[in-house]
């Protein structure tokens, strides 16, 4: 043990750069060199081979998670496919019901008659019911109706309620109430809007 230590102690470390002198190096120095070379080989193997494999493994694991999530999503959709189909049938029926509530071009005069009857039935005096120019939207055509009437607050409330109860869709907008000619009367100006399905004829 002491002789090995002495050999290392007396070793000229400047010879470490001379490969031809390896044969005369002390055993401990040779062993140290072998350990260092082995460690370098392990490090290079890890860096060039194992680390690259780890990166590939990480990518593969991420892809597996993504595919598993996609598979679970598709499994949920497949499990609920019948429910979705039933929901689509219900939505189509609801859409058809809404379309049936939209007047066709030929039904607009009848709708105006219904509004007139509703107003007269509530006690209003209808001064003007005027159908204005259509306004085409993407899926429907808006039909504005200008209404001017005279009556009491009670009459106005009954008229609004009656219009809301019509079988066709009619919305009321832009209320304006002012004093009438008589002290017990008020003047109402209101914009009613009804709608019909836009089949492309207005585009």
Protein Blocks (a to p, Z undefined) as FASTA:
>chain_A
ZZmmmmmmmpcfklmmmmklmmmpcfklmmmmmmmmmmmmmmmmmmmmmmmmmmmmmmmm
mmmmmmmmmmmmmmmmmmmmmmmmmmmmmmmmmmmmmmmmpccfklmmmmmmmmmmmmmm
nopacfbdcdddddddfkbccddddddddddfklmmmmmmmmmmpmbdcddehiacdddf
bfkbccdddddddddddehlmZZ
